């Protein structure tokens, strides 16, 4: 059989860099707790200089990189990312095997005619994986040599194993073998460091010394691998995700985000005439374990309104116990049934919304970008104005972002002896503060990301009132727009 291995190395690190771009150029360690020893172990890291820390305890890694930030491994999110990769690969081939995170195999037999040759199949597989994951593809007549080829080729590239498989494998380290770490460590003590070293040994000698794993390693190093490609069941799903502009414990903020994702999902072309049986909600925030809720609808939902109502009622009964920064919605268990209709008469409010969405689409085509938005209060009690309301696109297709209504902007301020503002840089000119009309502070020290601010409402001398605040955590000044 002809096999392609699609490999995504350091998937955890790439997934974290994608959803936390502000950390992309910072040293970061991703850790998980060792269940047997109950201590954090490094499972990945970025940039590439920290990838070698994998397998060390957090204490050991920090002794080498004391300035590295530490993230708790979010395994449900990583499985979600890889699940989307597998679903995309299944659109290229119906024989995809992917039981290990970051490593997928597919049978290529018969695909060459569909994609005009082996090179066309490889290109289709590479294009099926998001570019930020930098996939690699290895091609061989068995799974293990295909994996080695993928492991050793360039990112977003491909490598084909030549006819002499044993010679191809010989220079590669035994660390790539799928045997236990203890067996590989013992092989190293015997001076066996490459697959060529193992292949040159007698099979019986390796079995006597290392047991069944020794025999398996010998066969693999000699190019003998009969491991089958066991296709995964095809599980069609639609995935949408969105990030909140700030960490929030407001249920209203969560519901608005879920509603936006549902509208976006139901607007997809592949959803036309289809009904959803299950919605999975995954909420995450830095420093907190992920929260997941699987919602099975009593009747298949053919509209986003019906799905939203079901999701809202279930989440209200069992709300997330964490603040929310990112929301991932997965729709699955599709049917072609008619489902339960919303009613014979159109809801006037929904009809108005549909008309506004149609107007927004036409304005987008003419002006570019979303034009119409609605304002939703999510935490009117919050002392920080930008966390009270969200600006939500009327027509949320195309990945339109949810934004805070009153986002503060950085500003340069000269301070007095009491750290009060005495002059402000406005329109490229320094303006003296004529008077301070009001001042107040708040300190939300208990939040995962504490917020501590000192506010001043000033008169810059022209009769207008301007609100400034000093972020006491960052020691930076901002102008508040409301």
N, C-alpha and C positions, 0 to 999 in steps of 0.2 A: 504494500500500500504506500501511497505517497502522502506525506504528512507535512503540514505547516505548523510551526510553533509561533504563536503571536505572544510576545513577551513585553510586559511593562515593568521595568525595574523600578524599585523605590516608589511604588504606587502611593503609599501613605504620604510620603514627603511631597509628591507632585500634587496630590489631592489637597493637602493643606496649603501649599503655595497658591493654588488656584483660588481657594476661598478666603485666603488671608494675604492678599498681594502686598500689604504694608510690611509683611515680614520677609518678603522675598529675598532681600539683601542682608538679612540678619541671621546670625547663627542660631539654629533651632534644633532641639532634641525632642523626639516624639517617644514617649515612654508608656509602658503598660506594666501592670503589676504581675510579678511572677506568683502564680497561685500557690505554689508549694512553699516559697520562702517569704511571700507577702512583702516583697520589696520591688521598687520600680526598676524595670530593665529597659534599656534603649532598644526600640524596634526599628527606628529609622531616624533620619536627620537631614537637614539641608543647611547651607549649600553643600555641593559634593564633598568638600573637605571634611564634613561631619558624617558622611555616609558610613565611614569605617568604624564609627562608634557602635554600630548595631551589635547587640549581644552583650555589651558591657552593662554593669549596673549604673544607675544614675549617678551614684557617688563617684565611681571611677571616671565616668565621662565628664562630670563637672570639674574634676581635678585636672583634666587636660584642657577643658574649655570652660573656664569659670564664668565667662560673660554670655553663655548661651541661654536663650529663653527655653522654657520647658512647656511642652504641650502634652496633655493626656491623649492617648490614642483613642480615636473615635472609630472603632471597628464597624459599627453599623453604617457609618458614612462611607468608609472604604469599600465595604461589600456592596453598597448601593452604586458607587462609582463603577466598580468592576462588573456589577450586574448589567449596567447600561452598556458597557463595552461588549459583554457577551451577547446581549440582545441585538446590538448593531452587527456583530459578526454573524449572527444567525440569519441576518438578511442577505449575507453573502453565501453562506453554506448552511445546509440543514444538518450537518454533522459536526457540531462544535462541542468540545469537551473542556470544561473549565472549573475544576474543583479546587484548585489552589490559587489563592489570591495573586493576581498579576500574570498568571500563566494560562494560556488557552491553546488548545490543539484543534485542528480541523483536517478532515480528510479532503484531499485535493482531487481524488479520482473522479473523473467526469466533469469537473469544473473547468478544465482547460478549454473545452469546446465552447462553453458558455462565455468565458472571459478572454477568448482568443489567445490561448497559450498560458503556460505557467507564470510568465511575467505579469500577465493581466490579472491572474488570481492574486498574486502577491500584492500588486498595486491596489486591488479592491480591498484586501484585508487591511493594509496600512491606512487607506483612506477611511475605513470604517471606525477607526479609533481616533478620539479627539487629539488634535495636534499637541496639546500641552502635556499629554502623557508620553510623548516621544517613543512610540512603539518600535519594536524590532521584530523581524520575521526570519526564522530559520526553516529551511526546506530539506527534507531527507526522506529515506524510506522507512523510518521508524521514529518514535517519539523522542527518545533520549538524544540521539545525534542531532535531531532538529532543534531541541532545546539548547544544546551546546553551541550550535551554529548561531542561534538567536542571541544567546548570552554574550557571545564574543564579537558580534558585528556592531557597526556604528548605529547610533540612535536614528530612528526613522529610516532605517535601511534594511537590507535583506542579505542573506548569505545562503548559498547552496552547498550541501555536503558533497564532495567528490565521490567517485566510485570506490576508492579505497577508504572505507570508513575507519578502520583501525588506525591507519596512518594519520587521518584527520584528527582523531581523538588523542593520539599519543602525547602531544606536547601540553595538553590542557591539564590543570591541577585537579587533584582528586576531590577538592572542595566542591566541585559541581556535581558529584555523585549523589544520588538520592538514598544515602545510607545515614545512620545515626552519627551524631557528632563524636560520640565516644569511640566508635569504630574508626572514624577518620583520624582522630587524634592518635589512636594506637598504630594505625598505618604509618603516620608521620614518624612515630618513634622507631619504626622499623626501616625508615629511609625511603618509604614509598610515597613519593610526592606528586608524580604525574600518572596519568592513565596509561602511558606507555610502560612505566615501571610495573603497574599491576598486570597489564596484558602479558608481559613477559614472564610472569610467575606461573607456576602450575596451578590449575584450578583446585586440585585436591589440597594443596598446601594452604591456599587461602581459606578453604572451607574448614580445614583442621584448626586454623589459627583464629579466624574471625566468624566462623559459623555460616549460617545461610546468607547473611549480608555479604560475607566475603565472596561466596560463589556468585551472587547476583552482581557484585561490583566487577568481578572478572569477566562475566558474560557481557555486561554493558561496555566495558573498555575494549572488548574484542568486536564490538559492533553488532552484538546479538541481543536484540530487544523485540520481543513479541507482545509488548503491552498494547492492548487494543485502545482505539479511540471510542469511548462510550459517549454517544451524543446526549447532551442535556435535553430535557423536555423544553419545547418552545413555550415560553411564558411571555406573551405579549403584554406590554405595559407602556404607559405614557408617563413621563417624569417631567415635572416642572419644579423649579426652585427659585427662591428669592431671598435676598438679604435685607433685613431691616436696617435703617440708617443708624440705629442705636440699639443697645441691649434693653429689652423691655419686658416687664412682667404683666403688662396690660393685656387682658383677654381680648379687648376690642382691637388692639393692634394685631394680635394673632388672627382674629377673624377676618379683618380687612385683608391681610396678606393671603390667607387661604382663599378668600373670595376672588382675589386677583389671579391666583394660580389656577383656580377652577375655570374662570372665564378664559384664561389663556389656553388651557388644555382643551376645553370644549370648542374653542374656535379653530382647532387644528382640522385640516382636511380629512385626516384619517378617522376623525370622530363623527363624521356625518352619518346620521342614521343609526348610530350605535349607542348602547346603553352600558353603564358601568355598574359592576357588582361590588367592587371593593375599592376603598380609598385608604392609603397608608400615609400617615402624617409623621414626619420626623423633624423634631425641633432640636437645635443645638445652640450652645453658647460656650465661649472660651472659659475653661476652668470648671465646667459642669459636665456630668455624664449625659449623653443624649437621651431624649425622651421620645418614645415611639408609640403611636396609637394606630391599630388596625381597625377600620370601620367597615363592616359588612352591611350593605344596604338590604333592608327587608324586601324591597322591590327595586329592580334595576333602575338607575337614574339616567334619564335621557336628556336632562338639562342641568346646567350648572346651578340653577336656583334650587332644584330638588336635592342635588348633592350637597350644596352648601347648608341647607336646612338640617340634613342628617348629620353632617360633620359637626355643626354648631351644637346640636343637642347632646351629642356624645362627648364632646370636649368640655361643655359646661358641666356635665356630670363627673368628669374625671379630668380636671385641668392640669396642664404641665406644672411640675413643682420646681421648674428652673426658669430663669430669665431666658428670653428667646432672642437670638441674633440671626439665625438662618433657618428657613423653613423649606423642607423638601416634600412635595406631594407626588405620590405615585398612584395612578389609576390602573386597575387591572380587572381581571375576571369579566371580560366584555361579552355581551350577548347581542344578538340581532333582534331581540324581542321588542315589542312596542313599549313595554313597561307601563307604569301608571302615569297618565297624563296629568298636567298641572291644573287642568280645568278647561271647560269649553269656552269661557270668556277670557279674553286677554286681560292681564293685570295692567291697569293704567300706568302704574309707576314703572314696571318693567318695559312697557311699550315706549314710554318716554326715554328710558335709558337706551333702548335699542336705536331710537332715532338720533340721540346725541352721539352714540358710538358711530353711526353711519356718517354723521356730519364730521366727526373727528377723522375718520378714515379719508374722507375727501379732502379735508384740510391738510392732512399729512402728505397726500399725493402732490398737493400744490405747494406747500410751504416747507415740507420736510420736518420730521419729528412730531411728537404729540403736542397738540394745541389745547385741548379741553381736559380739565382735571376736576375732581371733586375734593372737597376738604372734609376730612373725617376726624372728629375728636376722639382720641384714644386714651388720654390721661390728662383731663383738664385741670386736675389738682396739682400737677407736677410743677415744682418751682422753676425748672428750666423751660423757657418758652418753646424751644424747638422740639421738646418731647411731648407737647400737649396735643398736637395735631399732625396728621399726615396728608400729603398731597398725592392723590391716587389717580392714575390715568383713567379717563372714561372708557377708553378702548385699550385694554392692557396687552394685546397681542404684540409679538415681536420683542418680548423681554423688557418692556418698559419698566423703569425702576420706580419704587415707592420712595418718596423723599420727604424729609421733614419740612414743615411749612416755614419756620422761622430759623433758618440755619445761620449761626453766628459766623462772622468773617474776621480773620486776623487783622489787627491794627497796631500801629506803633504808637506808644504812649510814653511821655516823659513823666516821671513820678516825683512827688514831693517827699518830705521827710517821713511822713506817715504812710507812704506808698500810695497816696491818693493821686489821681491824674491832675497834672498841671498844664499840659499841652498835648494835643493830638494831631497826628499827621492825617489830614483830610484833603483829598484832591491834590496830592503832591505838595501841600503847603502845611506848615506847622501852624495850628491855631491854638491860642491860649484859652484855657478854661476860665470863662468869666465867673462862673459860680457852679457849685454842686447843689442841685435842687433836692436830691434824695440819695440815700445809700442804704444798702442792706446786704446781708450775707446768708448763705446756707451751706451746710456741710453734710452730704449724704455719704458718710464714711462707711456704712454697712453694705453698700452695693459691691458686686464683684469688681466693678471698675468705679471706685469712689469718685463723686463729683463734689468739689469744694470751690465756691466762687464768692468773690466780693464785687457787688454791683454798685455802679454810680450812674445817676441820671444827671447829665451835665448840660450847661448852656455854653456853647462855644463862642458866644458873643454876638450872635445874629438873631437871637430870639428863639431859635429852634432847640428842641430838647433831644439829646442823643444819649442812648443807653450803652454804657461800656461795662465790661466785667473783666476781672483778673482771675484766670484759672489758677488757683493756688497749688494745684498738683503739678501742672506744667510750667507755672510761673510765666504765663504768656497772657497778653491782653487781646480781647475780642470786642467787636461791636455787635450788639444784639439788634436784630432787625425788628423786634417787637418787644 
